């Protein structure tokens, strides 16, 4: 409507929008339902209690292997799987940074 959200913080909160210059929340701990494929090893190899790592070579991806097969770089553990992949391709992950 041409209104600046800077002057309407309630409307910005309702829209779940972030105004330029504001801080944004980042997930550091919690349980999430992950729909992507884990890069090293794949999602089908994940079982309950398996460790999940941040992929060092593909930034933003998750990996089920502690070392990347192409680079040998050690991954950083970001959580663990609470189960295996379901019929819809989702995995329940516990993230703890």
Backbone torsions as a table, in degrees:
resi	resn	phi	psi	omega
1	UNK	NA	8.9	179.7
2	UNK	82.8	-0.1	179.7
3	UNK	-81.8	139.0	178.1
4	UNK	-81.5	127.4	-179.1
5	UNK	-68.3	-17.7	177.1
6	UNK	-58.5	-35.9	-177.9
7	UNK	-93.5	-1.1	179.9
8	UNK	-132.9	71.9	-176.5
9	UNK	-63.3	-30.0	178.7
10	UNK	-66.1	-43.6	178.9
11	UNK	-64.9	-38.4	177.6
12	UNK	-63.1	-40.7	178.6
13	UNK	-66.6	-40.0	178.4
14	UNK	-64.5	-34.8	179.3
15	UNK	-84.1	-4.3	-175.3
16	UNK	54.3	44.4	-179.7
17	UNK	-105.4	156.3	177.2
18	UNK	-116.7	125.4	178.3
19	UNK	-80.0	143.8	179.8
20	UNK	-52.4	129.9	180.0
21	UNK	98.2	-11.9	178.5
22	UNK	-88.9	155.1	176.4
23	UNK	-77.8	150.6	177.1
24	UNK	-115.5	144.2	178.9
25	UNK	-72.8	144.0	179.0
26	UNK	-126.1	135.3	179.5
27	UNK	-69.3	122.6	175.7
28	UNK	-119.3	-20.3	-178.7
29	UNK	-157.0	136.6	176.9
30	UNK	154.8	178.5	179.3
31	UNK	-110.0	126.7	-177.4
32	UNK	-129.6	153.9	175.0
33	UNK	-99.9	113.5	-172.4
34	UNK	-102.4	129.0	-177.6
35	UNK	-106.3	-7.9	-178.9
36	UNK	-81.1	167.0	177.3
37	UNK	-88.1	135.7	175.7
38	UNK	-74.9	131.8	-169.4
39	UNK	-65.1	-57.5	-178.2
40	UNK	-88.9	118.9	179.1
41	UNK	94.5	-31.2	179.6
42	UNK	82.5	162.3	-176.3
43	UNK	-69.7	-29.5	-177.1
44	UNK	-69.3	-16.8	179.8
45	UNK	-89.7	-4.8	-176.6
46	UNK	-84.4	132.7	175.6
47	UNK	-122.8	171.9	179.9
48	UNK	-60.3	132.4	179.5
49	UNK	89.6	-4.7	179.6
50	UNK	-69.0	139.8	178.9
51	UNK	-76.2	145.7	178.8
52	UNK	-119.5	135.9	-174.1
53	UNK	-121.1	154.0	171.2
54	UNK	-79.4	127.2	-177.1
55	UNK	-73.1	120.3	-176.3
56	UNK	-71.8	-32.8	-177.2
57	UNK	-88.0	-34.4	179.5
58	UNK	-109.6	88.7	-174.5
59	UNK	-60.0	131.4	-179.0
60	UNK	96.4	-13.1	179.1
61	UNK	-94.7	160.1	175.2
62	UNK	-108.6	152.8	-177.0
63	UNK	-132.2	150.6	176.4
64	UNK	-101.2	5.2	-179.5
65	UNK	-117.7	142.2	-177.9
66	UNK	-78.6	-16.7	175.7
67	UNK	-129.0	138.3	179.1
68	UNK	-77.5	130.2	-175.3
69	UNK	-66.1	-27.0	-176.8
70	UNK	-91.3	-23.6	-174.5
71	UNK	-121.5	-17.4	-177.8
72	UNK	72.1	9.7	-179.4
73	UNK	-74.8	138.7	178.6
74	UNK	-77.1	131.6	-179.3
75	UNK	-87.2	159.8	177.2
76	UNK	-101.6	126.5	-180.0
77	UNK	-71.6	130.6	-179.7
78	UNK	-115.4	-7.3	-179.8
79	UNK	168.6	-161.7	178.2
80	UNK	-146.4	158.5	179.2
81	UNK	-82.2	138.5	178.3
82	UNK	-97.2	0.1	179.1
83	UNK	-176.1	-178.3	177.4
84	UNK	-94.7	176.0	-178.3
85	UNK	-65.5	138.6	179.8
86	UNK	-91.7	-177.1	-176.5
87	UNK	-63.8	-25.5	-179.4
88	UNK	-91.2	-1.4	178.3
89	UNK	89.7	18.2	-179.5
90	UNK	-103.0	148.9	176.9
91	UNK	-127.9	135.1	176.2
92	UNK	-88.2	119.9	-177.1
93	UNK	-118.3	142.2	172.1
94	UNK	-104.2	111.8	-178.5
95	UNK	-93.7	132.9	178.6
96	UNK	-148.3	98.5	-177.8
97	UNK	-90.9	NA	NA
